[in-house]
C-alpha cells in the first residue's frame, strides 16, 4: 500500500489488476474523458501500455471502501518533460494522471480526496517542489476538481493531446506547496 486516507487506499498496480484496466478502458463512459472512445483497450493493449514499459512511472490502483475503482500514476518530470512544458528551473517536479473507472463513484468527492491525498504524498514522501497535470481544456469537471485541490492554470498547450481523432488543447496546471 502506498497510502491510505480514510476510506481511500492507493496501492501499487499488480498483474492481477490488468483485467480491471481492460474493463475500465473499454467502457465508453470512461473513455470519453480518458484516452478517447475510439481507443478501446484490449487485454494485449493494457499489458503493453501498463506492464511492458521500462520507465520511471509509478502505476497504482485506487480502492474506495475496499473496492478497486480507478487508476493513478505519478512520475518525476524528465528533461524532455521540462522542455515540453517550458521549465528552466531544476526543481523536483512530479506529474500525475488519474481516472475513476467505476462511473458509479463519480461526483461523490472521491476525485478530490484522491488528488489531495496524492499531492500530500508527493510533497511529504517524494519532496515534490511542484506537481503538474495537463487536462484537456474541455474537461471542465476535472479542471474544477483540480482547482479545488490547489492547482492553478499556468499555460495553454495548443493541440497537445490526440483524443478521438483530433489534437486537443490542454492546460498545464501546477500545484505549488509553498
C-alpha positions in Angstrom: 0.0 0.0 0.0 1.3 3.4 -1.0 -1.0 5.3 1.4 -4.5 5.4 2.9 -6.7 8.4 3.6 -10.0 7.5 5.3 -11.8 5.1 3.0 -9.4 5.6 0.1 -6.4 3.3 -0.4 -3.8 3.8 -3.1 -1.6 0.7 -3.8 0.9 -0.4 -6.4 -0.6 -1.9 -9.6 -0.2 -5.7 -9.8 -0.5 -8.1 -12.8 -3.8 -9.3 -11.3 -5.2 -5.8 -11.8 -4.9 -5.9 -15.6 -8.5 -7.1 -16.2 -9.8 -4.1 -14.2 -7.9 -1.8 -16.5 -9.3 -3.7 -19.5 -12.8 -3.2 -18.1 -12.4 0.5 -17.4 -10.5 1.3 -20.6 -13.1 -0.4 -22.8 -16.0 1.5 -21.2 -17.2 4.4 -23.5 -18.3 6.4 -20.5 -14.7 6.4 -19.1 -13.0 6.6 -22.5 -14.9 9.8 -23.2 -12.6 11.5 -20.7 -9.5 9.2 -20.7 -7.9 8.0 -23.9 -11.0 8.6 -26.1 -13.9 6.4 -27.2 -12.1 5.5 -30.4 -9.3 3.9 -28.3 -10.9 1.0 -26.5 -8.2 -1.2 -24.8 -7.9 -4.9 -25.3 -6.1 -7.1 -22.8 -3.0 -7.0 -25.1 -3.0 -3.2 -25.2 -3.3 -3.0 -21.4 -0.4 -5.4 -20.9 1.7 -3.4 -23.3 0.9 0.1 -22.0 0.8 -0.6 -18.3 3.1 -3.5 -17.7 5.7 -3.7 -20.5 7.2 -0.2 -20.2 10.5 0.2 -18.6 10.1 3.8 -17.3 10.0 5.6 -14.1 6.2 5.9 -13.9 4.7 4.6 -10.7 1.3 3.0 -11.5 -1.3 2.5 -8.9 -4.9 1.3 -8.2 -7.2 3.3 -6.0 -9.7 1.5 -3.8 -12.6 3.0 -2.0 -14.1 1.1 0.8 -12.1 -1.9 -0.3 -13.4 -1.8 -3.9 -11.0 -1.1 -6.8 -12.5 1.9 -8.6 -9.7 3.6 -10.5 -6.1 4.2 -11.6 -3.5 6.8 -10.7 0.1 7.2 -11.8 2.9 9.6 -10.9 6.3 10.3 -12.2 9.2 12.7 -11.8 9.5 15.0 -14.9 12.5 14.3 -17.0 14.4 16.6 -19.3 12.0 16.1 -22.2 9.0 17.0 -20.0 10.9 20.1 -18.7 11.4 21.2 -22.3 7.9 20.4 -23.4 6.3 22.4 -20.6 8.9 25.2 -20.7 10.5 24.7 -17.3 14.1 26.0 -16.8 14.5 25.6 -13.1 15.9 22.4 -11.5 13.1 21.8 -9.1 11.8 18.4 -8.2 8.6 18.3 -10.3 6.2 15.4 -10.4 3.4 14.8 -12.9 0.3 12.8 -12.2 -2.6 11.3 -14.2 -5.7 9.5 -12.9 -9.2 8.4 -13.6 -12.1 6.8 -11.7 -13.0 3.8 -13.8 -16.2 3.0 -12.0 -18.6 5.7 -13.0 -21.0 5.0 -10.1 -18.3 6.6 -7.9 -18.2 9.9 -9.9 -19.5 13.1 -8.3 -19.0 11.8 -4.8 -15.9 13.8 -3.8 -13.6 10.8 -4.3 -11.6 12.6 -7.0 -10.8 15.5 -4.7 -9.9 13.1 -1.9 -7.6 11.2 -4.3 -5.9 14.3 -5.8 -5.4 15.9 -2.4 -4.0 12.7 -0.9 -1.6 12.1 -3.8 -0.4 15.7 -3.6 0.3 15.3 0.1 2.1 12.0 -0.6 4.3 13.6 -3.3 5.1 16.6 -1.2 5.9 14.7 2.0 7.3 11.4 0.8 8.9 12.5 -2.5 9.8 16.1 -1.6 7.9 17.4 -4.7 8.5 21.1 -5.1 5.8 21.4 -7.8 3.2 19.0 -9.2 1.8 19.3 -12.7 -1.0 17.9 -14.8 -2.2 18.6 -18.3 -6.0 18.1 -18.6 -7.8 18.8 -21.8 -9.4 22.3 -21.8 -12.9 21.0 -22.4 -12.8 18.7 -19.4 -14.2 21.3 -17.0 -15.3 18.9 -14.3 -11.8 17.6 -13.9 -10.3 21.1 -14.0 -12.7 22.3 -11.4 -11.8 19.4 -9.2 -8.1 20.1 -9.6 -8.6 23.8 -8.9 -10.4 22.9 -5.6 -7.3 20.9 -4.7 -5.0 24.0 -5.2 -3.9 23.6 -8.8 -3.6 26.7 -11.0 -3.7 27.1 -14.8 -0.4 28.4 -15.9 -0.1 27.7 -19.6 -2.2 26.7 -22.6 -0.8 23.8 -24.5 -2.3 24.0 -28.0 -3.1 20.8 -29.8 -1.3 18.9 -27.1 -3.1 15.6 -26.9 -4.7 13.3 -29.5 -8.3 12.5 -28.4 -11.0 11.0 -30.5 -9.3 11.7 -33.8 -8.2 15.3 -33.2 -5.5 17.1 -31.3 -7.0 18.9 -28.4 -5.8 21.8 -26.4 -4.7 21.2 -22.8 -4.0 23.3 -19.8 -0.7 22.9 -17.9 -1.8 23.2 -14.3 0.5 23.4 -11.3 0.4 22.8 -7.6 3.0 24.7 -5.6 3.3 23.6 -2.0 4.8 26.8 -0.8 
